[in-house]
């Protein structure tokens, strides 16, 4: 059959959609891509992939500093492990065309790797990459909701298996086998399969993990952001990626698709404008004229989630309205979840869950029939004279996806918890996942205070107590500390000699580097002059600039020069300093 397809004419190859490709399945519309369409899909996939950067920056900016690296590592793991399992079995569970496929799950196309003699090789790879970018986005939504108290190893296992939670319902909506797709459900870019699934999974995981230690000790107000600038930068990167997310979901630019791709981009921006306006007004009202950063960030993101399902089906004013309502629902839901005891550090449950439900339902209210595309199968929304059918299907879709996301996540985490505890040890949580999981110590974190507080609990902290803080060169810092210590001691020497010793008096009068009111003009000059003084005054003590820099304290009031010519001097020797001329006074 492969040889026959190779010899097919160009006109025949454009009609491959209905031709049997092998004994297991026929060519699906997913691969019905022209060269221009493939170029558009690939480019969109590359841009969508940059949304991982946005999620990482946003989530790391919302958590405390001692957990920011950990949350970035989770985003990396989502791509590495989640992407691997998507290729392994996830793609086939969404779009496989095997004989065992049914309205609930697709079966086929596992370990996707079409041969070079397949005339659809390019289309298959392009379609896979586009769907892969969606799958990793859905998976990484959950990481923020589990931040600051989830065991990293347990999260890796969760990320490896979380593909199942996304891939099955995405097949319901987008796969040719899916029961929601066959009923007429419409979701252009994934308010339901991507965001609603990710948001409900985030809600379930946050609820199952429980709140962070001390989260609600002082009420329900949000905790301070670890890095507000990173959070804002993450918003901008996500905003950029969302344009490709929605415009790329026209799945090409051939025919009339390019017109709707342009419309999708503009309506995406219009929705975000509406969301930004309403959440700004809300935040100023709620906080007595002050704008809360997280309200603005999540309000804009909530509006983008809301517009995603019908991004090219709306008029401009409708996009504004949908974005406004989505943002309002988001900022109202965040404190509500906190009062329920669901601690979601980044607000993913509200942004992607609540706004995902609204985005799916909004299609049933406002959707146009995008002539000549068959996106809505000729139907329109309730407010466009299309009746109740589309709205009913959209509500059913939202209900099915919500139930699946919550129940499947609870089940998966229950299984993972039996293998590896999903909650961090309380002592490790207090010290921070960056230090305990990745051996990264932030200089801003009071590690000594944490260690002293946990010491009575007999926690083994030997491994982490000596971890050097990041951002510093330990070797340089040690050398600088030694130089500073030497300078301090030399200044004490010159003060003592100036006040007590005759040699010091004589030296101070005859030394060009010494000022009677302020002492030596610089530590370096003090070293040079005092080196000469000690050479004359104390016959057995010879000190120079290099030796002075090597003086170290042993922590017990004794000071040891590295040069063995200098004796070890303690505090008791100072009392006898006038009797003993063979000493170096360093304390």
C-alpha positions in Angstrom: 0.0 0.0 0.0 2.9 2.4 0.8 4.3 1.9 -2.8 0.9 2.7 -4.3 0.7 5.9 -2.3 4.2 7.0 -3.4 3.1 6.6 -7.1 -0.2 8.5 -6.5 -0.6 11.7 -8.5 -0.7 15.0 -6.7 -4.4 15.3 -7.2 -4.9 11.9 -5.7 -2.8 12.7 -2.7 -4.9 15.7 -1.9 -7.8 13.3 -1.5 -6.0 10.9 0.8 -8.4 11.7 3.6 -10.8 8.9 2.7 -8.2 6.3 1.4 -7.2 3.3 3.5 -3.6 3.8 4.6 -3.1 0.4 6.1 -5.1 -2.4 7.7 -5.7 -0.5 11.0 -7.0 3.0 10.2 -7.8 5.6 7.5 -6.3 9.0 7.1 -7.9 11.4 9.5 -8.6 15.1 8.8 -5.9 15.9 11.4 -3.4 15.3 8.6 -5.2 17.2 5.9 -2.6 19.9 5.6 -1.2 21.8 2.6 2.4 23.1 2.6 1.3 26.5 3.7 -0.9 25.0 6.5 2.1 22.8 7.7 4.3 25.9 7.9 1.7 27.7 9.9 1.1 24.8 12.3 4.9 24.3 12.9 5.5 28.0 13.5 2.6 28.2 15.9 3.9 25.1 17.7 7.3 26.7 18.3 5.7 29.8 19.7 3.3 27.9 21.9 6.3 26.0 23.3 7.6 29.3 24.7 4.6 29.5 27.0 6.5 27.0 29.2 8.9 29.9 29.9 5.9 32.1 30.8 4.4 29.5 33.1 7.8 28.9 34.8 8.4 32.6 35.4 4.9 33.3 36.6 4.9 30.3 39.0 8.4 30.9 40.3 7.5 34.6 40.9 4.4 33.7 42.9 6.2 31.3 45.4 8.7 32.1 48.1 12.4 32.5 47.1 13.4 29.2 48.7 11.1 27.3 46.3 11.6 29.2 43.0 14.1 26.8 41.5 12.0 23.8 42.5 9.0 25.1 40.6 11.2 25.7 37.5 12.5 22.2 37.7 8.9 20.9 37.8 8.2 22.8 34.5 11.2 21.1 32.9 10.0 17.7 34.2 6.6 18.4 32.7 8.1 18.7 29.2 10.7 15.9 29.6 8.5 13.2 31.2 5.1 14.5 30.0 6.4 14.9 26.5 7.9 11.4 26.5 4.7 9.7 27.6 2.7 11.8 25.1 4.8 10.3 22.3 4.7 6.9 24.0 1.0 6.6 24.3 -0.8 9.9 24.8 -1.1 11.0 21.2 -2.5 7.6 20.3 -5.1 7.8 23.1 -6.3 11.1 21.6 -6.0 10.6 17.8 -5.2 6.9 17.2 -7.1 5.2 14.5 -6.9 1.5 15.4 -9.8 -0.9 15.2 -10.3 -0.8 18.9 -10.9 2.9 19.1 -14.3 3.9 20.6 -16.1 7.1 21.6 -14.3 7.1 25.0 -10.7 6.5 24.0 -8.7 6.2 20.8 -6.2 3.3 20.4 -3.5 3.3 17.8 -0.5 5.3 16.5 1.5 4.6 19.7 5.3 5.4 19.5 4.6 7.6 16.5 7.3 7.4 13.9 6.2 7.3 10.2 8.8 6.1 7.7 10.4 8.4 5.1 8.4 6.8 2.3 5.1 7.8 3.9 3.7 10.7 1.8 2.1 12.1 4.9 5.2 12.0 7.0 5.5 15.8 7.2 1.8 16.3 8.1 1.9 13.6 10.7 5.0 15.2 12.4 3.5 18.7 12.2 0.2 17.5 13.7 2.0 15.7 16.5 4.2 18.6 17.4 1.2 21.0 17.6 -0.8 18.6 19.8 2.4 18.0 21.9 2.6 21.7 22.7 -1.0 21.7 23.9 -0.4 18.6 26.0 2.6 20.0 27.9 0.8 23.3 28.5 -2.1 21.4 30.2 0.3 19.4 32.3 2.3 22.3 33.5 -0.7 24.2 34.8 -0.9 21.7 37.7 2.7 22.4 39.0 1.8 25.9 40.3 -1.1 24.6 42.4 1.2 22.0 44.1 4.0 24.5 44.8 6.0 24.7 48.0 4.9 21.4 49.6 4.9 18.7 47.0 7.6 16.0 47.1 9.7 16.4 43.9 10.1 12.7 43.3 6.3 12.2 43.7 5.7 15.0 41.3 8.0 13.4 38.7 5.9 10.3 38.8 2.7 12.3 38.6 4.0 14.2 35.6 4.9 11.0 33.9 1.4 9.6 34.2 -0.6 12.9 34.0 -0.7 12.5 30.2 -3.6 10.1 30.6 -5.7 12.8 32.4 -5.3 15.2 29.4 -5.2 12.9 26.4 -8.5 11.0 26.9 -10.8 14.1 27.2 -8.9 15.9 24.4 -9.9 13.0 22.2 -13.5 13.4 23.3 -13.6 17.0 22.0 -11.1 16.9 19.0 -10.7 13.3 18.0 -12.9 11.9 15.2 -13.9 9.1 17.6 -14.8 11.4 20.5 -18.4 11.4 21.6 -18.5 15.1 22.4 -17.0 15.9 19.0 -19.7 13.8 17.3 -22.4 15.5 19.3 -21.2 18.9 18.0 -19.1 20.3 20.8 -17.0 23.3 19.8 -13.7 24.2 21.3 -11.3 25.9 18.9 -8.1 26.2 21.0 -8.8 24.4 24.3 -10.7 26.3 27.0 -12.0 22.8 27.9 -9.5 20.1 26.9 -6.4 22.2 27.9 -7.3 24.8 30.5 -10.4 23.2 32.2 -8.6 19.9 32.5 -5.5 21.6 33.8 -7.5 23.8 36.2 -9.6 21.0 37.7 -6.5 18.9 38.1 -4.9 21.8 39.9 -7.9 22.1 42.2 -7.8 18.4 43.0 -4.1 18.3 43.6 -4.1 21.4 45.9 -7.1 20.0 47.9 -5.4 16.6 48.3 -2.0 18.1 49.3 -3.5 20.4 51.9 -2.4 24.0 52.6 1.2 25.1 53.1 2.4 25.2 56.7 1.0 28.4 58.4 -0.8 29.5 55.2 -4.0 30.5 57.0 -2.6 31.4 60.4 -3.1 35.1 59.8 -6.2 34.9 57.7 -7.0 34.4 54.0 -5.0 37.3 52.4 -2.5 36.2 49.7 1.0 35.6 50.8 3.8 38.0 49.5 5.1 37.1 46.1 8.7 35.8 45.9 9.5 37.9 42.8 6.7 40.1 41.4 8.8 41.2 38.4 9.2 37.6 37.3 5.5 37.0 37.7 4.8 40.0 35.5 7.3 38.9 32.9 5.7 35.5 32.9 2.4 37.2 32.1 3.9 38.9 29.0 5.4 35.7 27.7 2.1 33.8 28.1 0.3 36.7 26.4 2.6 36.3 23.4 2.3 32.6 23.3 -1.5 32.8 23.5 -1.7 34.6 20.2 -0.1 31.5 18.5 -2.2 29.2 20.7 -5.4 30.7 19.4 -4.5 31.8 15.9 -2.6 28.5 15.2 -5.8 26.6 16.1 -7.3 27.5 12.7 -4.9 24.7 11.8 -3.7 26.4 8.7 -3.9 29.5 6.5 -5.2 28.0 3.2 -8.6 28.9 1.9 -10.5 31.1 4.4 -8.5 29.9 7.3 -6.1 32.8 7.2 -8.9 35.3 7.6 -10.1 33.5 10.8 -6.5 33.3 12.0 -6.3 37.1 11.9 -9.7 37.4 13.6 -8.6 35.0 16.3 -5.5 37.1 17.1 -7.5 40.3 17.4 -10.3 38.8 19.4 -7.7 37.3 21.8 -6.3 40.7 22.4 -9.8 42.2 22.8 -10.7 39.7 25.4 -7.5 40.4 27.4 -8.3 44.2 27.2 -11.7 43.6 28.7 -10.2 41.3 31.4 -7.5 43.8 32.3 -9.9 46.7 32.6 -12.4 44.9 34.9 -9.8 43.4 37.2 -8.0 46.7 37.5 -11.3 48.4 38.6 -12.1 45.5 41.0 -8.6 45.5 42.6 -8.6 49.3 43.1 -12.1 49.0 44.7 -11.2 46.1 46.9 -7.8 47.4 48.1 -8.8 51.1 48.7 -7.1 52.5 45.6 -4.2 50.1 45.5 -3.7 47.7 42.6 -2.9 44.2 43.6 -0.4 42.5 41.3 -1.8 39.0 41.4 -5.3 40.3 40.7 -4.2 42.0 37.5 -2.0 39.1 36.3 -4.7 36.4 37.0 -7.5 38.6 35.7 -5.8 39.0 32.3 -4.9 35.3 32.2 -8.5 34.4 33.1 -9.8 36.5 30.2 -7.5 34.8 27.8 -8.7 31.4 29.0 -12.3 32.5 28.5 -11.8 33.7 24.9 -9.9 30.6 23.8 -12.7 28.2 23.1 -14.4 30.5 20.5 -11.6 32.9 19.6 -12.6 33.4 16.0 -16.4 33.0 16.5 -17.0 36.3 18.3 -17.5 40.0 17.4 -15.2 42.6 19.1 -17.7 43.7 21.7 -18.5 40.1 22.5 -14.9 39.3 23.1 -14.6 42.3 25.4 -17.6 41.2 27.4 -16.5 37.5 27.6 -13.0 38.7 28.8 -14.5 41.0 31.4 -16.8 38.3 32.8 -13.9 35.8 32.8 -11.6 38.1 34.7 -14.3 38.9 37.2 -15.1 35.3 37.8 -11.4 34.6 38.3 -10.7 37.3 40.9 -13.9 36.4 42.8 -13.1 32.6 42.8 -9.5 33.0 44.2 -10.5 34.1 47.7 -13.4 31.7 47.6 -11.1 28.7 47.1 -8.9 30.0 50.0 -11.9 30.1 52.3 -12.6 26.5 51.2 -9.0 25.6 52.4 -7.7 24.9 48.9 -4.3 26.5 48.9 -3.4 27.3 45.3 -0.3 29.5 45.3 -0.7 30.7 41.7 -4.5 30.7 41.4 -4.5 28.1 38.7 -7.8 26.6 39.9 -9.6 29.9 39.3 -7.7 31.0 36.2 -7.9 27.8 34.3 -10.7 25.9 36.0 -13.4 28.5 36.6 -12.6 30.5 33.5 -12.3 27.3 31.4 -15.9 26.5 32.3 -17.0 30.0 31.3 -15.1 29.8 28.1 -16.7 26.6 27.0 -20.2 27.8 27.9 -19.7 31.2 26.2 -19.4 29.5 22.8 -23.0 28.2 23.2 -24.1 31.8 23.8 -22.2 34.0 21.4 -20.8 31.8 18.6 -21.1 32.8 15.0 -21.2 30.2 12.2 -17.8 30.8 10.6 -18.7 30.4 6.9 -17.2 28.6 5.0 -15.5 26.7 7.8 -17.4 23.8 9.4 -16.0 24.6 12.9 -19.5 24.7 14.4 -21.1 22.3 11.9 -23.3 25.1 10.7 -24.7 26.0 14.2 -24.7 29.3 16.0 -25.0 30.3 19.6 -28.2 31.0 21.5 -27.8 34.8 21.2 -27.2 34.5 17.4 -30.5 32.7 16.8 -29.0 29.2 16.9 -31.3 27.8 19.6 -30.4 25.8 22.6 -28.7 22.9 21.1 -25.2 24.2 21.0 -25.5 25.7 24.5 -26.7 22.4 25.8 -23.7 20.5 24.2 -21.3 23.1 25.6 -22.7 22.7 29.1 -22.5 18.9 28.8 -18.9 19.3 27.6 -18.0 21.5 30.6 -19.6 19.0 33.0 -17.9 16.0 31.6 -14.4 17.6 31.5 -14.8 19.0 35.1 -15.8 15.6 36.5 -13.1 13.8 34.6 -10.3 16.3 35.6 -11.2 16.2 39.4 -11.9 12.5 39.7 -9.0 11.2 37.6 -6.5 13.5 39.4 -7.6 12.4 42.8 -7.2 8.8 41.7 -3.8 9.3 40.1 -2.5 11.1 43.2 -3.9 8.5 45.4 -1.9 5.9 43.5 1.3 8.0 43.4 1.0 8.6 47.2 1.0 4.9 47.8 4.3 4.7 46.0 6.0 8.0 47.0 4.5 10.3 49.6 3.2 13.4 47.7 3.6 15.8 50.7 7.0 17.0 51.7 8.3 16.4 55.2 7.3 19.4 57.4 10.9 20.1 58.3 12.0 20.0 54.6 9.1 22.3 53.8 10.3 24.9 56.3 13.8 24.8 54.9 12.6 25.0 51.3 12.6 22.6 48.4 15.5 24.4 46.6 17.8 23.5 49.5 16.4 20.1 50.3 15.7 18.8 46.8 18.4 20.5 44.7 21.0 21.7 47.2 20.6 25.3 46.2 20.9 27.8 49.1 19.7 31.4 48.5 21.7 34.1 50.3 18.4 35.8 51.2 17.2 32.8 53.2 17.9 32.7 57.0 19.2 29.1 57.0 20.9 29.4 60.3 17.7 30.5 62.0 15.8 27.5 60.4 18.5 25.1 61.4 18.6 26.3 65.0 14.8 26.1 65.2 14.8 22.5 63.8 17.8 21.3 65.8 15.7 20.2 68.8 13.8 17.9 66.4 17.0 16.1 65.7 16.8 16.6 62.0 19.9 15.5 60.1 21.0 18.8 58.6 24.7 18.0 58.2 24.4 17.7 54.4 22.7 21.1 53.9 24.3 23.1 56.7 27.5 23.5 54.6 25.8 24.3 51.3 27.2 27.6 49.9 24.7 30.3 48.9 24.2 30.9 45.2 25.3 34.0 43.6 28.7 34.1 45.4 32.1 32.6 44.7 33.0 30.9 48.0 36.7 31.0 47.3 36.6 34.7 46.7 34.4 35.4 49.7 36.8 33.4 51.9 39.8 35.4 50.6 38.0 38.7 51.1 37.0 37.7 54.6 40.6 36.9 55.5 41.8 40.2 54.1 39.2 42.1 56.0 40.1 40.3 59.2 43.8 41.1 58.7 43.1 44.8 58.0 41.0 45.0 61.2 43.8 43.5 63.3 46.5 45.6 61.7 44.4 48.7 62.5 44.3 47.5 66.1 48.0 47.0 66.1 48.8 50.5 64.9 46.4 52.0 67.4 48.0 50.1 70.3 51.5 51.0 69.1 50.6 54.6 68.7 49.2 54.8 72.2 51.4 52.5 74.3 54.7 51.7 72.7 57.6 54.1 72.3 58.5 52.6 69.0 54.9 53.3 68.0 55.2 56.9 69.0 58.5 57.3 67.2 57.1 55.6 64.2 54.0 57.7 64.1 56.0 60.9 64.2 58.3 59.8 61.4 55.9 57.9 59.2 54.6 59.8 56.2 51.7 57.3 56.0 50.4 58.2 59.5 48.2 61.0 60.5 47.9 61.8 64.2 44.2 62.4 64.1 43.0 59.7 61.8 45.7 57.0 61.9 47.1 55.4 58.7 45.8 56.7 55.4 44.9 53.2 54.1 45.0 49.6 55.3 47.8 48.9 52.8 49.9 51.7 54.1 49.3 50.4 57.7 50.4 47.0 56.7 53.6 48.3 55.2 54.5 50.6 58.1 53.5 48.1 60.8 55.5 45.4 59.1 58.6 47.7 59.5 57.7 48.5 63.1 57.4 44.8 64.0 60.7 44.0 62.3 62.4 46.6 64.6 60.4 46.3 67.8 59.9 42.5 68.1 63.0 40.7 66.9 61.4 37.3 66.6 58.2 38.5 64.9 58.5 39.3 61.2 55.3 40.1 59.4 54.6 41.4 55.9 51.5 42.2 53.9 51.1 38.6 52.6 51.4 37.2 56.1 48.9 39.6 57.5 46.4 38.6 54.9 46.7 34.9 56.0 45.8 35.5 59.6 42.8 33.4 60.6 40.7 33.0 63.7 40.1 29.6 65.2 36.8 30.7 66.9 38.0 30.4 70.5 39.6 33.7 71.0 43.0 32.5 69.6 44.4 33.8 66.3 46.8 31.8 64.2 49.0 33.2 61.5 49.7 30.7 58.8 53.4 31.6 59.0 54.9 29.5 61.9 57.3 32.3 62.9 54.3 34.1 64.6 53.3 32.5 67.9 49.7 31.6 68.8 48.4 34.4 71.1 45.4 34.2 73.4 43.6 36.9 75.4 45.6 36.1 78.6 48.8 37.0 76.8 47.5 40.6 76.3 47.6 41.2 80.1 51.4 40.4 80.0 52.1 42.3 76.8 54.3 44.9 78.5 56.4 42.1 80.1 56.7 40.0 76.9 58.1 41.7 73.8 57.9 38.5 71.8 54.2 38.4 70.9 51.8 39.5 68.2 48.7 41.1 69.7 45.8 40.0 67.5 42.8 40.2 69.8 
